[in-house]
C-alpha cells in the first residue's frame, strides 16, 4: 500500500516521541510520557487516538487523565491516529481547555538548487553541543530561560539516536541556527528548523535546508517530508521555494498546564 505524506509524518512523529518517552498502550490510544521531562509538552502526550463514534469520547478522556494522573504527570496534547478529528471530538476537547492546532503535511517533489549562503558554516551538532544549546537559549522564555534549558537537554538526549542528524549553523563564530534530518525507515523528515533572531537575514535557513536535503539525497531517501503549522505562512512559503508541496493536513489538540 502506498504511504501518504500524512502517514509518513505520523510514523516519524511516533518514533520521535519514543526517543524521550516511555509509552503505555490504553484502550483508545497510546500515552507517551517522561518522568525525566515532566513539564515538557512534547514528552507527555496522548497519541494514536482512535475514537470511532461520539459515545466513548468521555471514556477516552477519563482513561488518559487517569493514566497521566497516576504517574504524577500532565497530558499536554491529544493527537488522532489518522491526523484528523471528528467535530464531536474537537468540541469535547475544546470544552476541556484544548486548542486545535493544524499542520500542513509537505513532501519534496523536485530538487531545487539553493544558492549558498555566504559566511554560513553548517556543522554536525554532536561535535557542537554547546553551540546547539545556545540556539535554544536564543528563544528563552521571560522567566529566565528555564524552558529553553529543558528543550536543549531534551534535544541533547535525542542525539543518542543515530538516525537523528542535527546540524548547527555558525556565522562569525557564533551559533546561528539548527536543523535536523530524521531518518525513519525510508522516510527522511526535515525538522526543528530554527534560526536565531540575530541572524534572521543572513541566509541561515537556506544553508540549513540545503544541507539537510543534500544529506537526504546522498542517502537516496525515497520519502522526504516536513510539517509546518498552518498559521506559519512564511515557513510554508520557504519550504515551497525549496521544492516541497502541500500534501495533506494533520490536526492535534494542545493545552497549557494549570498554574
N, C-alpha and C positions, 0 to 999 in steps of 0.2 A: 504494500500500500504506500502510495506517495505521501511523504511527510509534508505538512504545511509549514509556513513560516511561524505561525502561531504555535504549532506543535513543537517546533524546534526551540522556540524561546521558552515555552513552558518546561520542556525537558531540561534545558540548560539552567533554568532558574531553580528547579528542584535539586540539581547537582550542586549549584552554587550555595544553596542553603545548607546542604549536607556538609560543606566544608567547615561550618561553625557549629552546627546544631546536632543534637540528638533528635530522634523522632519517635512518635508514638502513634500507631495507627488506630483511629477511632472508627465508629460506625459510619460517620458521614464525611470523614476527611482525615488528614494527617496533621498532627501537631508537631511543628518544628520548634524546638526550644533550646535555650542555652543558659545554664545557671552561671556560667562564666560571664556572660554578657546579658544580665537581666534587664537592663534599661536600653538595650539596642533593638530598635524596631525590626531590623532585618533579620534578627536572630530569634524572634519569638512570634510565630505566625501560624495560622490555621489554613492549610493549603490543600489542593486536590479535593476541594469541597464538592460533593455531589448530593444535591437535594432535588429529587425528581419531580416533586409536586409540593404545593404550599404547606400541606399538613405537617411535615416533620421539621420545618424550619426552626420552630421554637425548641424542639428537642435537640437539633444540631447545635444551636446556640448554647443551650444548657450544658451539653456534653463538652463543648470546647471550653467554656468558662470553668467548669468543674475540673477539667484536666489541668489547665494552667494554674488555677487556684490551688490545687493540691500540691503543685510544685513551688508555690510562692511566687509565681510569675504572672505577667500581664500579657494578654494576647493583643498585639497591635494591628494585625492585618488578617483579613479573610481573602482568599483567592480561589475562585471557582475553578474546577478541574479543566473545563474547556475554554476558559478565558472569557466566558460570557455569564451573565446573571439574569435571572428572571425578574420581572417587575416586582413580584412579591418579595423576593429575597432582597432586592435593592431597598424597597420601602421598609422592610423589617430592620435591616441593619442601619438605615438612616435614623430610625427611631431609637436605636441603641447607641447613637453617637458616632457612627462610622460615616466617613465621607468617601463617596465614589471617586476613583481616580482612573482615568482612561489612558491607555498607551497605544501608540501606533507600532505595529509589527513591521519591520523593514527588512528587505532582503537585497543583497547585491546582485544586480543584473548586468552590469558592464564594468570593465576595468577602466577607470578614468585616471589619466596622468595628472597627479597633483604636483604643482610646482614646488620645488624645495623652499623651505623657509630659512632665510639667511640668518646665521648666528644661533640656530636652534640645534642642540645635540639631543638625541634620544638614546637612553642607556637602560640596561636591564635593572629593574628595581631591586632584585635580590642582592646586587652589589652596591645599592644606593639606598639603604634602608632609612638612614637619617634624612636624606633628601626627600624620600617618599613621605615620611612623617610630616615634613614641613608643608607638603602640598595640602594636607588636611588642616593644619593649623591656620593656613591662609583663610579658611572658611570657618574659623572658630566661632562659637556662639557667644552671646553677650555676657554669659556667666563666667567667662574666663577660659574657654577652650576645652572644658571637660568633655563635652560631646565629641569634639574633634579628636581628642586623645583616644577615646574609646573606638572611634571609627578607624583611626590609624592602627590601633592594636589589633582590631579585627582584620584589617587588610594584611597586616604582617602575618597573621595566622593563616590567611588564605595562600600565602606564598609557599606554604608547605605542600600544596597541591602542584605536582609537576606539570599538569595540563593548564595551569593558570599562569600566563605570562604577563606580568605587569611591567610597564616601561615608565620611566621618568624623563621628562623634558627638562633640559638645563639651558639657561640663557645667561651669558655673562657670569658663569659660575654659580648661578642661583637656581633653585628648583622653580620650574615654571608651570608644571602640569603633570598629569599622569593619564594612563590609559591601559586597559588590559585586553588581551585576546585570550578567550577562554575556549578550550577545545573539549567537546563532549562527543565522543564518537566521531561521526563525520560532520559535526556542527562546529563552526567557528563563530563565536559571538564577540563582537567588539563592544566593550562595556566600560563603565566607570571612567568615561572621558571627561576630565575636568581641567580647566586652565586657571591658574592663579590670577587674581584680579589685576595685578601689576603688569601682567604680560598679555593682556587680552588682545592687543593689536600687533603682536609680534609673529603671527603665523604658527603659534604653538599647536593649536588644534589641527591645523593642516599637517604639520610634521608628525604628530602622534597618530593621526588617522592613516597617513601614508605608510608609517612604519608597521602598524598593525595589519594593514591589508597586504603589505609586502610579505609579511610572515605567513599569512593565510595562503597567499599564492604559492610560496615556496613549499608549503606543506600540502599543496593540492587539495585543500578542503573543498568539499562539494557544496556545503550549505553555509553561506556567510550571512550573518544577520545582526540586527541591532534592535533595541527597543527605546522608544522616545516618548516622553509624556506628550499627550495631545496638546496641552497648554503651551508647550515649548516649541513655538513655530520656528524660532531661529535655529534651534538644533536640528529640527526636521529638515529645514531647507539646506543646512550644511551637509547632512547625510545624503540628500538628493543630489547635491553637487558632486559628491564623492562616488556616485554610481548606484545608490540604493533607491528602491521604490517602496511605497507603502503596500503592504500585502496582508491586511487583517488588523484586528483590534483586540486588545486584552483589557479586561476590567478587574480591578481589585478594590477592596474597601479598607480604608485606613482610619485609625482613631488615635488620639493622643492619650497618654496615661493620665489618670486623675491626679490632681495636685494633692 
